[in-house]
Amino acid sequence: VQLQASGGGLVQAEDSLRLSCAASGRTVSNYVMGWFRQAPGKEREFVATSWPAGSKYYADSVKGRFTISRDNAKNTVYLQMKSLQPEDTAVYYCAVTARAGTVSSPGYYDYWGLGTLVTVSS
């Protein structure tokens, strides 16, 4: 599975942005699809995940501001981000897995995209 994330950019605080992650090589409709982020000097952290059946799970830091969704026909997962804050600045990565496990752990995911940079200015 190859993943291509896009949609990052430079925005101001309180702006919105939508990230996309297109999968190729395999249909991922039955995969768990997630988003992580990594700020400079920090470890990669969990943001959100979407299960094939429709359940979603968010990190507390983004709950209520970010929404994960998926379009199985397009083999794509999205991350709609609202009310962005400078602390949301990071490289955002999408990841997928067909296994069961701890969705907030990077090690749970088998395939990763290269990431897209989101910079939020104050």
Biopython code that builds the backbone (N, CA, C, O; Angstrom):
import numpy as np
from Bio.PDB.StructureBuilder import StructureBuilder

atoms = [
    (1, "VAL", "N", (0.851, -1.182, 0.000)),
    (1, "VAL", "CA", (0.000, 0.000, 0.000)),
    (1, "VAL", "C", (0.890, 1.236, 0.000)),
    (1, "VAL", "O", (1.811, 1.339, 0.810)),
    (2, "GLN", "N", (0.622, 2.159, -0.891)),
    (2, "GLN", "CA", (1.318, 3.444, -0.911)),
    (2, "GLN", "C", (0.319, 4.524, -0.503)),
    (2, "GLN", "O", (-0.836, 4.521, -0.927)),
    (3, "LEU", "N", (0.791, 5.437, 0.323)),
    (3, "LEU", "CA", (-0.059, 6.508, 0.827)),
    (3, "LEU", "C", (0.536, 7.852, 0.458)),
    (3, "LEU", "O", (1.735, 8.076, 0.621)),
    (4, "GLN", "N", (-0.302, 8.739, -0.037)),
    (4, "GLN", "CA", (0.141, 10.075, -0.420)),
    (4, "GLN", "C", (-0.711, 11.100, 0.293)),
    (4, "GLN", "O", (-1.893, 11.263, -0.008)),
    (5, "ALA", "N", (-0.101, 11.788, 1.240)),
    (5, "ALA", "CA", (-0.806, 12.834, 1.977)),
    (5, "ALA", "C", (-0.619, 14.175, 1.289)),
    (5, "ALA", "O", (0.430, 14.451, 0.706)),
    (6, "SER", "N", (-1.644, 14.997, 1.364)),
    (6, "SER", "CA", (-1.591, 16.326, 0.766)),
    (6, "SER", "C", (-2.515, 17.257, 1.521)),
    (6, "SER", "O", (-3.304, 16.828, 2.363)),
    (7, "GLY", "N", (-2.405, 18.536, 1.209)),
    (7, "GLY", "CA", (-3.309, 19.517, 1.791)),
    (7, "GLY", "C", (-2.706, 20.400, 2.855)),
    (7, "GLY", "O", (-3.363, 21.325, 3.333)),
    (8, "GLY", "N", (-1.479, 20.140, 3.236)),
    (8, "GLY", "CA", (-0.844, 20.978, 4.242)),
    (8, "GLY", "C", (-0.532, 22.362, 3.706)),
    (8, "GLY", "O", (-0.619, 22.623, 2.506)),
    (9, "GLY", "N", (-0.167, 23.237, 4.626)),
    (9, "GLY", "CA", (0.177, 24.586, 4.219)),
    (9, "GLY", "C", (0.349, 25.493, 5.405)),
    (9, "GLY", "O", (0.358, 25.050, 6.553)),
    (10, "LEU", "N", (0.487, 26.771, 5.116)),
    (10, "LEU", "CA", (0.642, 27.796, 6.137)),
    (10, "LEU", "C", (-0.689, 28.512, 6.326)),
    (10, "LEU", "O", (-1.236, 29.083, 5.383)),
    (11, "VAL", "N", (-1.203, 28.479, 7.544)),
    (11, "VAL", "CA", (-2.465, 29.138, 7.856)),
    (11, "VAL", "C", (-2.305, 29.946, 9.126)),
    (11, "VAL", "O", (-1.309, 29.826, 9.839)),
    (12, "GLN", "N", (-3.306, 30.772, 9.398)),
    (12, "GLN", "CA", (-3.304, 31.561, 10.622)),
    (12, "GLN", "C", (-4.147, 30.868, 11.691)),
    (12, "GLN", "O", (-4.978, 30.013, 11.386)),
    (13, "ALA", "N", (-3.925, 31.241, 12.916)),
    (13, "ALA", "CA", (-4.698, 30.674, 14.014)),
    (13, "ALA", "C", (-6.192, 30.879, 13.759)),
    (13, "ALA", "O", (-6.619, 31.919, 13.258)),
    (14, "GLU", "N", (-6.959, 29.874, 14.112)),
    (14, "GLU", "CA", (-8.411, 29.828, 13.933)),
    (14, "GLU", "C", (-8.848, 29.479, 12.513)),
    (14, "GLU", "O", (-10.043, 29.354, 12.246)),
    (15, "ASP", "N", (-7.895, 29.321, 11.606)),
    (15, "ASP", "CA", (-8.232, 28.909, 10.241)),
    (15, "ASP", "C", (-8.540, 27.410, 10.204)),
    (15, "ASP", "O", (-8.330, 26.679, 11.172)),
    (16, "SER", "N", (-9.038, 26.997, 9.064)),
    (16, "SER", "CA", (-9.326, 25.585, 8.826)),
    (16, "SER", "C", (-8.479, 25.063, 7.676)),
    (16, "SER", "O", (-7.986, 25.818, 6.839)),
    (17, "LEU", "N", (-8.329, 23.745, 7.667)),
    (17, "LEU", "CA", (-7.540, 23.100, 6.622)),
    (17, "LEU", "C", (-8.023, 21.662, 6.510)),
    (17, "LEU", "O", (-8.399, 21.055, 7.514)),
    (18, "ARG", "N", (-8.017, 21.116, 5.313)),
    (18, "ARG", "CA", (-8.388, 19.720, 5.138)),
    (18, "ARG", "C", (-7.238, 18.955, 4.502)),
    (18, "ARG", "O", (-6.759, 19.305, 3.424)),
    (19, "LEU", "N", (-6.818, 17.934, 5.172)),
    (19, "LEU", "CA", (-5.790, 17.048, 4.652)),
    (19, "LEU", "C", (-6.421, 15.846, 3.974)),
    (19, "LEU", "O", (-7.480, 15.365, 4.376)),
    (20, "SER", "N", (-5.752, 15.379, 2.947)),
    (20, "SER", "CA", (-6.194, 14.178, 2.244)),
    (20, "SER", "C", (-5.072, 13.160, 2.230)),
    (20, "SER", "O", (-3.893, 13.514, 2.258)),
    (21, "CYS", "N", (-5.448, 11.909, 2.186)),
    (21, "CYS", "CA", (-4.459, 10.844, 2.081)),
    (21, "CYS", "C", (-5.028, 9.788, 1.148)),
    (21, "CYS", "O", (-5.972, 9.076, 1.491)),
    (22, "ALA", "N", (-4.444, 9.701, -0.022)),
    (22, "ALA", "CA", (-4.908, 8.754, -1.033)),
    (22, "ALA", "C", (-4.058, 7.492, -0.989)),
    (22, "ALA", "O", (-2.828, 7.552, -0.985)),
    (23, "ALA", "N", (-4.726, 6.366, -0.957)),
    (23, "ALA", "CA", (-4.038, 5.079, -0.942)),
    (23, "ALA", "C", (-4.050, 4.464, -2.339)),
    (23, "ALA", "O", (-5.005, 4.624, -3.099)),
    (24, "SER", "N", (-2.986, 3.770, -2.652)),
    (24, "SER", "CA", (-2.902, 3.052, -3.922)),
    (24, "SER", "C", (-2.217, 1.719, -3.696)),
    (24, "SER", "O", (-1.540, 1.505, -2.691)),
    (25, "GLY", "N", (-2.408, 0.838, -4.650)),
    (25, "GLY", "CA", (-1.781, -0.471, -4.557)),
    (25, "GLY", "C", (-2.679, -1.532, -3.970)),
    (25, "GLY", "O", (-2.506, -2.724, -4.226)),
    (26, "ARG", "N", (-3.638, -1.093, -3.181)),
    (26, "ARG", "CA", (-4.557, -2.030, -2.556)),
    (26, "ARG", "C", (-5.771, -1.265, -2.071)),
    (26, "ARG", "O", (-5.654, -0.113, -1.655)),
    (27, "THR", "N", (-6.922, -1.884, -2.120)),
    (27, "THR", "CA", (-8.121, -1.269, -1.564)),
    (27, "THR", "C", (-8.038, -1.301, -0.045)),
    (27, "THR", "O", (-7.781, -2.347, 0.551)),
    (28, "VAL", "N", (-8.258, -0.146, 0.576)),
    (28, "VAL", "CA", (-8.095, -0.042, 2.022)),
    (28, "VAL", "C", (-9.427, 0.135, 2.740)),
    (28, "VAL", "O", (-9.457, 0.588, 3.884)),
    (29, "SER", "N", (-10.509, -0.211, 2.090)),
    (29, "SER", "CA", (-11.822, -0.030, 2.713)),
    (29, "SER", "C", (-11.969, -0.868, 3.984)),
    (29, "SER", "O", (-12.762, -0.516, 4.857)),
    (30, "ASN", "N", (-11.244, -1.936, 4.103)),
    (30, "ASN", "CA", (-11.305, -2.777, 5.299)),
    (30, "ASN", "C", (-10.135, -2.532, 6.251)),
    (30, "ASN", "O", (-9.906, -3.321, 7.169)),
    (31, "TYR", "N", (-9.411, -1.465, 6.041)),
    (31, "TYR", "CA", (-8.272, -1.120, 6.874)),
    (31, "TYR", "C", (-8.666, -0.053, 7.894)),
    (31, "TYR", "O", (-9.565, 0.754, 7.660)),
    (32, "VAL", "N", (-7.984, -0.072, 9.004)),
    (32, "VAL", "CA", (-8.033, 1.041, 9.941)),
    (32, "VAL", "C", (-7.145, 2.146, 9.372)),
    (32, "VAL", "O", (-6.001, 1.895, 8.991)),
    (33, "MET", "N", (-7.670, 3.358, 9.316)),
    (33, "MET", "CA", (-6.919, 4.469, 8.738)),
    (33, "MET", "C", (-6.741, 5.538, 9.799)),
    (33, "MET", "O", (-7.698, 5.918, 10.474)),
    (34, "GLY", "N", (-5.533, 6.016, 9.945)),
    (34, "GLY", "CA", (-5.272, 6.971, 11.007)),
    (34, "GLY", "C", (-4.407, 8.137, 10.572)),
    (34, "GLY", "O", (-3.766, 8.113, 9.521)),
    (35, "TRP", "N", (-4.410, 9.159, 11.416)),
    (35, "TRP", "CA", (-3.555, 10.331, 11.245)),
    (35, "TRP", "C", (-2.703, 10.503, 12.498)),
    (35, "TRP", "O", (-3.179, 10.356, 13.624)),
    (36, "PHE", "N", (-1.446, 10.815, 12.272)),
    (36, "PHE", "CA", (-0.512, 11.153, 13.328)),
    (36, "PHE", "C", (0.142, 12.473, 12.968)),
    (36, "PHE", "O", (0.027, 12.944, 11.837)),
    (37, "ARG", "N", (0.821, 13.062, 13.926)),
    (37, "ARG", "CA", (1.578, 14.275, 13.639)),
    (37, "ARG", "C", (2.857, 14.278, 14.453)),
    (37, "ARG", "O", (2.963, 13.641, 15.502)),
    (38, "GLN", "N", (3.814, 15.012, 13.935)),
    (38, "GLN", "CA", (5.100, 15.126, 14.621)),
    (38, "GLN", "C", (5.591, 16.556, 14.513)),
    (38, "GLN", "O", (5.889, 17.052, 13.427)),
    (39, "ALA", "N", (5.669, 17.204, 15.662)),
    (39, "ALA", "CA", (6.184, 18.556, 15.727)),
    (39, "ALA", "C", (7.705, 18.516, 15.869)),
    (39, "ALA", "O", (8.255, 17.507, 16.308)),
    (40, "PRO", "N", (8.388, 19.595, 15.504)),
    (40, "PRO", "CA", (9.853, 19.618, 15.613)),
    (40, "PRO", "C", (10.318, 19.301, 17.021)),
    (40, "PRO", "O", (9.855, 19.908, 17.988)),
    (41, "GLY", "N", (11.226, 18.358, 17.135)),
    (41, "GLY", "CA", (11.783, 18.007, 18.425)),
    (41, "GLY", "C", (10.898, 17.144, 19.300)),
    (41, "GLY", "O", (11.239, 16.864, 20.450)),
    (42, "LYS", "N", (9.761, 16.719, 18.764)),
    (42, "LYS", "CA", (8.832, 15.913, 19.558)),
    (42, "LYS", "C", (8.609, 14.560, 18.902)),
    (42, "LYS", "O", (8.920, 14.353, 17.729)),
    (43, "GLU", "N", (8.064, 13.651, 19.686)),
    (43, "GLU", "CA", (7.736, 12.342, 19.163)),
    (43, "GLU", "C", (6.446, 12.400, 18.330)),
    (43, "GLU", "O", (5.622, 13.304, 18.469)),
    (44, "ARG", "N", (6.318, 11.419, 17.486)),
    (44, "ARG", "CA", (5.097, 11.325, 16.688)),
    (44, "ARG", "C", (3.928, 11.013, 17.621)),
    (44, "ARG", "O", (4.030, 10.139, 18.482)),
    (45, "GLU", "N", (2.826, 11.726, 17.446)),
    (45, "GLU", "CA", (1.685, 11.536, 18.320)),
    (45, "GLU", "C", (0.426, 11.250, 17.522)),
    (45, "GLU", "O", (0.248, 11.704, 16.392)),
    (46, "PHE", "N", (-0.428, 10.487, 18.154)),
    (46, "PHE", "CA", (-1.695, 10.095, 17.559)),
    (46, "PHE", "C", (-2.630, 11.291, 17.445)),
    (46, "PHE", "O", (-2.676, 12.144, 18.332)),
    (47, "VAL", "N", (-3.378, 11.345, 16.339)),
    (47, "VAL", "CA", (-4.358, 12.409, 16.138)),
    (47, "VAL", "C", (-5.774, 11.824, 16.052)),
    (47, "VAL", "O", (-6.650, 12.201, 16.831)),
    (48, "ALA", "N", (-5.993, 10.916, 15.122)),
    (48, "ALA", "CA", (-7.337, 10.368, 14.921)),
    (48, "ALA", "C", (-7.247, 9.074, 14.141)),
    (48, "ALA", "O", (-6.278, 8.817, 13.427)),
    (49, "THR", "N", (-8.283, 8.265, 14.296)),
    (49, "THR", "CA", (-8.348, 7.038, 13.526)),
    (49, "THR", "C", (-9.778, 6.718, 13.146)),
    (49, "THR", "O", (-10.719, 7.127, 13.826)),
    (50, "SER", "N", (-9.937, 5.990, 12.063)),
    (50, "SER", "CA", (-11.251, 5.613, 11.547)),
    (50, "SER", "C", (-11.254, 4.123, 11.255)),
    (50, "SER", "O", (-10.397, 3.611, 10.534)),
    (51, "TRP", "N", (-12.237, 3.435, 11.829)),
    (51, "TRP", "CA", (-12.385, 2.008, 11.575)),
    (51, "TRP", "C", (-13.262, 1.779, 10.349)),
    (51, "TRP", "O", (-14.066, 2.642, 9.994)),
    (52, "PRO", "N", (-13.118, 0.641, 9.709)),
    (52, "PRO", "CA", (-13.919, 0.349, 8.518)),
    (52, "PRO", "C", (-15.421, 0.421, 8.768)),
    (52, "PRO", "O", (-16.182, 0.820, 7.886)),
    (53, "ALA", "N", (-15.845, 0.038, 9.960)),
    (53, "ALA", "CA", (-17.286, 0.042, 10.241)),
    (53, "ALA", "C", (-17.817, 1.434, 10.526)),
    (53, "ALA", "O", (-19.029, 1.625, 10.628)),
    (54, "GLY", "N", (-16.929, 2.409, 10.656)),
    (54, "GLY", "CA", (-17.387, 3.779, 10.825)),
    (54, "GLY", "C", (-17.018, 4.435, 12.140)),
    (54, "GLY", "O", (-17.127, 5.654, 12.267)),
    (55, "SER", "N", (-16.584, 3.659, 13.123)),
    (55, "SER", "CA", (-16.206, 4.262, 14.401)),
    (55, "SER", "C", (-14.975, 5.136, 14.221)),
    (55, "SER", "O", (-14.136, 4.907, 13.349)),
    (56, "LYS", "N", (-14.902, 6.148, 15.081)),
    (56, "LYS", "CA", (-13.786, 7.080, 15.019)),
    (56, "LYS", "C", (-13.266, 7.335, 16.432)),
    (56, "LYS", "O", (-14.001, 7.221, 17.413)),
    (57, "TYR", "N", (-12.013, 7.673, 16.506)),
    (57, "TYR", "CA", (-11.392, 7.924, 17.800)),
    (57, "TYR", "C", (-10.407, 9.066, 17.635)),
    (57, "TYR", "O", (-9.653, 9.121, 16.664)),
    (58, "TYR", "N", (-10.426, 9.992, 18.616)),
    (58, "TYR", "CA", (-9.606, 11.196, 18.515)),
    (58, "TYR", "C", (-8.734, 11.364, 19.753)),
    (58, "TYR", "O", (-9.084, 10.931, 20.851)),
    (59, "ALA", "N", (-7.613, 11.993, 19.548)),
    (59, "ALA", "CA", (-6.805, 12.428, 20.671)),
    (59, "ALA", "C", (-7.544, 13.567, 21.378)),
    (59, "ALA", "O", (-8.253, 14.343, 20.738)),
    (60, "ASP", "N", (-7.379, 13.661, 22.665)),
    (60, "ASP", "CA", (-8.071, 14.704, 23.423)),
    (60, "ASP", "C", (-7.716, 16.098, 22.921)),
    (60, "ASP", "O", (-8.543, 17.008, 22.966)),
    (61, "SER", "N", (-6.501, 16.262, 22.448)),
    (61, "SER", "CA", (-6.036, 17.584, 22.030)),
    (61, "SER", "C", (-6.736, 18.097, 20.777)),
    (61, "SER", "O", (-6.701, 19.296, 20.501)),
    (62, "VAL", "N", (-7.365, 17.216, 20.022)),
    (62, "VAL", "CA", (-8.013, 17.649, 18.782)),
    (62, "VAL", "C", (-9.517, 17.389, 18.788)),
    (62, "VAL", "O", (-10.223, 17.793, 17.864)),
    (63, "LYS", "N", (-9.997, 16.730, 19.808)),
    (63, "LYS", "CA", (-11.420, 16.379, 19.869)),
    (63, "LYS", "C", (-12.274, 17.645, 19.805)),
    (63, "LYS", "O", (-12.033, 18.614, 20.524)),
    (64, "GLY", "N", (-13.265, 17.612, 18.937)),
    (64, "GLY", "CA", (-14.141, 18.761, 18.768)),
    (64, "GLY", "C", (-13.656, 19.751, 17.716)),
    (64, "GLY", "O", (-14.420, 20.612, 17.280)),
    (65, "ARG", "N", (-12.407, 19.640, 17.307)),
    (65, "ARG", "CA", (-11.862, 20.547, 16.291)),
    (65, "ARG", "C", (-11.525, 19.808, 14.998)),
    (65, "ARG", "O", (-11.653, 20.368, 13.909)),
    (66, "PHE", "N", (-11.100, 18.564, 15.116)),
    (66, "PHE", "CA", (-10.701, 17.786, 13.947)),
    (66, "PHE", "C", (-11.738, 16.694, 13.685)),
    (66, "PHE", "O", (-12.344, 16.156, 14.611)),
    (67, "THR", "N", (-11.925, 16.383, 12.416)),
    (67, "THR", "CA", (-12.842, 15.324, 12.021)),
    (67, "THR", "C", (-12.172, 14.434, 10.989)),
    (67, "THR", "O", (-11.699, 14.912, 9.958)),
    (68, "ILE", "N", (-12.134, 13.154, 11.268)),
    (68, "ILE", "CA", (-11.605, 12.196, 10.307)),
    (68, "ILE", "C", (-12.758, 11.592, 9.525)),
    (68, "ILE", "O", (-13.813, 11.296, 10.087)),
    (69, "SER", "N", (-12.557, 11.412, 8.243)),
    (69, "SER", "CA", (-13.570, 10.785, 7.415)),
    (69, "SER", "C", (-12.870, 9.991, 6.322)),
    (69, "SER", "O", (-11.673, 10.155, 6.085)),
    (70, "ARG", "N", (-13.613, 9.150, 5.677)),
    (70, "ARG", "CA", (-13.026, 8.325, 4.631)),
    (70, "ARG", "C", (-14.004, 8.168, 3.481)),
    (70, "ARG", "O", (-15.218, 8.123, 3.676)),
    (71, "ASP", "N", (-13.458, 8.087, 2.297)),
    (71, "ASP", "CA", (-14.231, 7.831, 1.091)),
    (71, "ASP", "C", (-13.675, 6.552, 0.493)),
    (71, "ASP", "O", (-12.650, 6.562, -0.188)),
    (72, "ASN", "N", (-14.356, 5.461, 0.754)),
    (72, "ASN", "CA", (-13.832, 4.170, 0.313)),
    (72, "ASN", "C", (-13.826, 4.055, -1.206)),
    (72, "ASN", "O", (-12.991, 3.348, -1.771)),
    (73, "ALA", "N", (-14.729, 4.729, -1.858)),
    (73, "ALA", "CA", (-14.751, 4.686, -3.322)),
    (73, "ALA", "C", (-13.495, 5.328, -3.904)),
    (73, "ALA", "O", (-13.026, 4.947, -4.977)),
    (74, "LYS", "N", (-12.962, 6.304, -3.180)),
    (74, "LYS", "CA", (-11.744, 6.985, -3.634)),
    (74, "LYS", "C", (-10.490, 6.463, -2.935)),
    (74, "LYS", "O", (-9.379, 6.925, -3.193)),
    (75, "ASN", "N", (-10.692, 5.484, -2.040)),
    (75, "ASN", "CA", (-9.528, 4.926, -1.323)),
    (75, "ASN", "C", (-8.767, 6.027, -0.580)),
    (75, "ASN", "O", (-7.537, 6.046, -0.562)),
    (76, "THR", "N", (-9.518, 6.936, 0.028)),
    (76, "THR", "CA", (-8.934, 8.149, 0.603)),
    (76, "THR", "C", (-9.484, 8.403, 1.997)),
    (76, "THR", "O", (-10.660, 8.166, 2.274)),
    (77, "VAL", "N", (-8.608, 8.889, 2.867)),
    (77, "VAL", "CA", (-9.012, 9.334, 4.196)),
    (77, "VAL", "C", (-8.708, 10.828, 4.306)),
    (77, "VAL", "O", (-7.729, 11.318, 3.745)),
    (78, "TYR", "N", (-9.556, 11.532, 5.030)),
    (78, "TYR", "CA", (-9.437, 12.980, 5.177)),
    (78, "TYR", "C", (-9.292, 13.349, 6.647)),
    (78, "TYR", "O", (-9.690, 12.600, 7.540)),
    (79, "LEU", "N", (-8.721, 14.505, 6.868)),
    (79, "LEU", "CA", (-8.682, 15.081, 8.198)),
    (79, "LEU", "C", (-9.076, 16.549, 8.065)),
    (79, "LEU", "O", (-8.292, 17.379, 7.603)),
    (80, "GLN", "N", (-10.298, 16.850, 8.476)),
    (80, "GLN", "CA", (-10.772, 18.230, 8.479)),
    (80, "GLN", "C", (-10.350, 18.864, 9.793)),
    (80, "GLN", "O", (-10.691, 18.365, 10.865)),
    (81, "MET", "N", (-9.617, 19.950, 9.714)),
    (81, "MET", "CA", (-9.095, 20.604, 10.907)),
    (81, "MET", "C", (-9.675, 22.009, 11.001)),
    (81, "MET", "O", (-9.585, 22.783, 10.048)),
    (82, "LYS", "N", (-10.270, 22.340, 12.142)),
    (82, "LYS", "CA", (-10.852, 23.647, 12.372)),
    (82, "LYS", "C", (-10.206, 24.270, 13.594)),
    (82, "LYS", "O", (-9.586, 23.586, 14.408)),
    (83, "SER", "N", (-10.363, 25.567, 13.706)),
    (83, "SER", "CA", (-9.824, 26.304, 14.860)),
    (83, "SER", "C", (-8.372, 25.920, 15.128)),
    (83, "SER", "O", (-7.990, 25.623, 16.260)),
    (84, "LEU", "N", (-7.592, 25.931, 14.089)),
    (84, "LEU", "CA", (-6.186, 25.550, 14.218)),
    (84, "LEU", "C", (-5.437, 26.514, 15.127)),
    (84, "LEU", "O", (-5.697, 27.717, 15.139)),
    (85, "GLN", "N", (-4.513, 25.961, 15.878)),
    (85, "GLN", "CA", (-3.707, 26.721, 16.810)),
    (85, "GLN", "C", (-2.230, 26.502, 16.508)),
    (85, "GLN", "O", (-1.867, 25.503, 15.887)),
    (86, "PRO", "N", (-1.379, 27.419, 16.939)),
    (86, "PRO", "CA", (0.060, 27.238, 16.678)),
    (86, "PRO", "C", (0.588, 25.891, 17.158)),
    (86, "PRO", "O", (1.510, 25.340, 16.557)),
    (87, "GLU", "N", (0.022, 25.364, 18.220)),
    (87, "GLU", "CA", (0.496, 24.074, 18.741)),
    (87, "GLU", "C", (0.093, 22.901, 17.848)),
    (87, "GLU", "O", (0.527, 21.771, 18.074)),
    (88, "ASP", "N", (-0.727, 23.163, 16.845)),
    (88, "ASP", "CA", (-1.060, 22.128, 15.868)),
    (88, "ASP", "C", (-0.012, 22.033, 14.762)),
    (88, "ASP", "O", (-0.074, 21.140, 13.917)),
    (89, "THR", "N", (0.931, 22.939, 14.771)),
    (89, "THR", "CA", (1.994, 22.920, 13.767)),
    (89, "THR", "C", (2.782, 21.628, 13.857)),
    (89, "THR", "O", (3.304, 21.275, 14.915)),
    (90, "ALA", "N", (2.864, 20.928, 12.735)),
    (90, "ALA", "CA", (3.541, 19.630, 12.712)),
    (90, "ALA", "C", (3.510, 19.086, 11.292)),
    (90, "ALA", "O", (2.810, 19.605, 10.422)),
    (91, "VAL", "N", (4.273, 18.045, 11.082)),
    (91, "VAL", "CA", (4.117, 17.242, 9.875)),
    (91, "VAL", "C", (3.055, 16.191, 10.189)),
    (91, "VAL", "O", (3.154, 15.459, 11.174)),
    (92, "TYR", "N", (2.057, 16.134, 9.343)),
    (92, "TYR", "CA", (0.944, 15.208, 9.548)),
    (92, "TYR", "C", (1.124, 13.991, 8.630)),
    (92, "TYR", "O", (1.367, 14.119, 7.430)),
    (93, "TYR", "N", (0.998, 12.829, 9.230)),
    (93, "TYR", "CA", (1.177, 11.571, 8.525)),
    (93, "TYR", "C", (-0.112, 10.760, 8.551)),
    (93, "TYR", "O", (-0.816, 10.727, 9.560)),
    (94, "CYS", "N", (-0.411, 10.111, 7.440)),
    (94, "CYS", "CA", (-1.489, 9.145, 7.436)),
    (94, "CYS", "C", (-0.891, 7.741, 7.484)),
    (94, "CYS", "O", (0.239, 7.510, 7.054)),
    (95, "ALA", "N", (-1.666, 6.833, 8.009)),
    (95, "ALA", "CA", (-1.193, 5.461, 8.172)),
    (95, "ALA", "C", (-2.376, 4.508, 8.126)),
    (95, "ALA", "O", (-3.498, 4.885, 8.465)),
    (96, "VAL", "N", (-2.126, 3.285, 7.709)),
    (96, "VAL", "CA", (-3.194, 2.298, 7.642)),
    (96, "VAL", "C", (-2.683, 0.944, 8.142)),
    (96, "VAL", "O", (-1.487, 0.653, 8.112)),
    (97, "THR", "N", (-3.624, 0.143, 8.596)),
    (97, "THR", "CA", (-3.298, -1.209, 9.013)),
    (97, "THR", "C", (-4.530, -2.086, 8.873)),
    (97, "THR", "O", (-5.664, -1.616, 8.955)),
    (98, "ALA", "N", (-4.280, -3.368, 8.659)),
    (98, "ALA", "CA", (-5.368, -4.341, 8.592)),
    (98, "ALA", "C", (-5.413, -5.172, 9.871)),
    (98, "ALA", "O", (-6.237, -6.078, 9.998)),
    (99, "ARG", "N", (-4.524, -4.863, 10.818)),
    (99, "ARG", "CA", (-4.423, -5.658, 12.047)),
    (99, "ARG", "C", (-5.226, -5.028, 13.168)),
    (99, "ARG", "O", (-5.624, -3.866, 13.095)),
    (100, "ALA", "N", (-5.451, -5.801, 14.184)),
    (100, "ALA", "CA", (-6.076, -5.293, 15.404)),
    (100, "ALA", "C", (-4.976, -4.893, 16.371)),
    (100, "ALA", "O", (-3.905, -5.498, 16.395)),
    (101, "GLY", "N", (-5.250, -3.866, 17.172)),
    (101, "GLY", "CA", (-4.241, -3.431, 18.119)),
    (101, "GLY", "C", (-4.591, -2.099, 18.735)),
    (101, "GLY", "O", (-5.747, -1.677, 18.716)),
    (102, "THR", "N", (-3.591, -1.439, 19.281)),
    (102, "THR", "CA", (-3.770, -0.150, 19.942)),
    (102, "THR", "C", (-3.687, 0.955, 18.909)),
    (102, "THR", "O", (-2.605, 1.264, 18.410)),
    (103, "VAL", "N", (-4.820, 1.551, 18.586)),
    (103, "VAL", "CA", (-4.876, 2.479, 17.461)),
    (103, "VAL", "C", (-4.048, 3.733, 17.683)),
    (103, "VAL", "O", (-3.666, 4.388, 16.713)),
    (104, "SER", "N", (-3.762, 4.084, 18.909)),
    (104, "SER", "CA", (-3.002, 5.296, 19.176)),
    (104, "SER", "C", (-1.498, 5.066, 19.126)),
    (104, "SER", "O", (-0.725, 6.008, 19.302)),
    (105, "SER", "N", (-1.077, 3.846, 18.893)),
    (105, "SER", "CA", (0.343, 3.523, 18.851)),
    (105, "SER", "C", (0.836, 3.497, 17.417)),
    (105, "SER", "O", (0.276, 2.786, 16.583)),
    (106, "PRO", "N", (1.889, 4.269, 17.115)),
    (106, "PRO", "CA", (2.414, 4.234, 15.745)),
    (106, "PRO", "C", (2.802, 2.827, 15.289)),
    (106, "PRO", "O", (2.691, 2.506, 14.106)),
    (107, "GLY", "N", (3.249, 2.003, 16.206)),
    (107, "GLY", "CA", (3.687, 0.657, 15.857)),
    (107, "GLY", "C", (2.577, -0.252, 15.386)),
    (107, "GLY", "O", (2.830, -1.325, 14.837)),
    (108, "TYR", "N", (1.362, 0.170, 15.598)),
    (108, "TYR", "CA", (0.192, -0.624, 15.192)),
    (108, "TYR", "C", (-0.039, -0.562, 13.688)),
    (108, "TYR", "O", (-0.665, -1.451, 13.112)),
    (109, "TYR", "N", (0.463, 0.483, 13.064)),
    (109, "TYR", "CA", (0.191, 0.726, 11.658)),
    (109, "TYR", "C", (1.300, 0.159, 10.770)),
    (109, "TYR", "O", (2.485, 0.227, 11.097)),
    (110, "ASP", "N", (0.881, -0.393, 9.656)),
    (110, "ASP", "CA", (1.819, -1.075, 8.767)),
    (110, "ASP", "C", (2.337, -0.199, 7.632)),
    (110, "ASP", "O", (3.463, -0.383, 7.171)),
    (111, "TYR", "N", (1.542, 0.731, 7.188)),
    (111, "TYR", "CA", (1.904, 1.549, 6.030)),
    (111, "TYR", "C", (1.757, 3.024, 6.379)),
    (111, "TYR", "O", (0.791, 3.439, 7.019)),
    (112, "TRP", "N", (2.736, 3.798, 5.945)),
    (112, "TRP", "CA", (2.771, 5.223, 6.251)),
    (112, "TRP", "C", (2.993, 6.054, 4.997)),
    (112, "TRP", "O", (3.718, 5.653, 4.087)),
    (113, "GLY", "N", (2.348, 7.229, 4.966)),
    (113, "GLY", "CA", (2.655, 8.194, 3.932)),
    (113, "GLY", "C", (3.843, 9.036, 4.353)),
    (113, "GLY", "O", (4.342, 8.900, 5.470)),
    (114, "LEU", "N", (4.300, 9.907, 3.462)),
    (114, "LEU", "CA", (5.483, 10.722, 3.724)),
    (114, "LEU", "C", (5.196, 11.931, 4.593)),
    (114, "LEU", "O", (6.120, 12.511, 5.163)),
    (115, "GLY", "N", (3.951, 12.319, 4.706)),
    (115, "GLY", "CA", (3.628, 13.448, 5.553)),
    (115, "GLY", "C", (3.425, 14.734, 4.783)),
    (115, "GLY", "O", (3.960, 14.929, 3.692)),
    (116, "THR", "N", (2.639, 15.599, 5.382)),
    (116, "THR", "CA", (2.402, 16.919, 4.820)),
    (116, "THR", "C", (2.498, 17.930, 5.955)),
    (116, "THR", "O", (1.958, 17.710, 7.039)),
    (117, "LEU", "N", (3.183, 19.030, 5.702)),
    (117, "LEU", "CA", (3.480, 20.000, 6.741)),
    (117, "LEU", "C", (2.333, 20.986, 6.926)),
    (117, "LEU", "O", (1.844, 21.584, 5.968)),
    (118, "VAL", "N", (1.920, 21.140, 8.169)),
    (118, "VAL", "CA", (0.932, 22.146, 8.544)),
    (118, "VAL", "C", (1.608, 23.132, 9.479)),
    (118, "VAL", "O", (2.154, 22.749, 10.514)),
    (119, "THR", "N", (1.567, 24.396, 9.110)),
    (119, "THR", "CA", (2.155, 25.447, 9.933)),
    (119, "THR", "C", (1.065, 26.450, 10.267)),
    (119, "THR", "O", (0.415, 27.001, 9.379)),
    (120, "VAL", "N", (0.874, 26.679, 11.559)),
    (120, "VAL", "CA", (-0.153, 27.606, 12.016)),
    (120, "VAL", "C", (0.536, 28.784, 12.694)),
    (120, "VAL", "O", (1.241, 28.623, 13.690)),
    (121, "SER", "N", (0.322, 29.951, 12.145)),
    (121, "SER", "CA", (0.926, 31.158, 12.716)),
    (121, "SER", "C", (-0.050, 31.832, 13.664)),
    (121, "SER", "O", (-1.266, 31.751, 13.490)),
    (122, "SER", "N", (0.494, 32.489, 14.656)),
    (122, "SER", "CA", (-0.357, 33.162, 15.656)),
    (122, "SER", "C", (-0.707, 34.579, 15.230)),
    (122, "SER", "O", (-1.412, 35.284, 15.951)),
]
sb = StructureBuilder()
sb.init_structure("model")
sb.init_model(0)
sb.init_chain("A")
sb.init_seg("    ")
for serial, (resi, resn, name, xyz) in enumerate(atoms, 1):
    if name == "N":
        sb.init_residue(resn, " ", resi, " ")
    sb.init_atom(name, np.array(xyz, "f"), 0.0, 1.0, " ", f" {name:<3s}", serial, name[0])
structure = sb.get_structure()
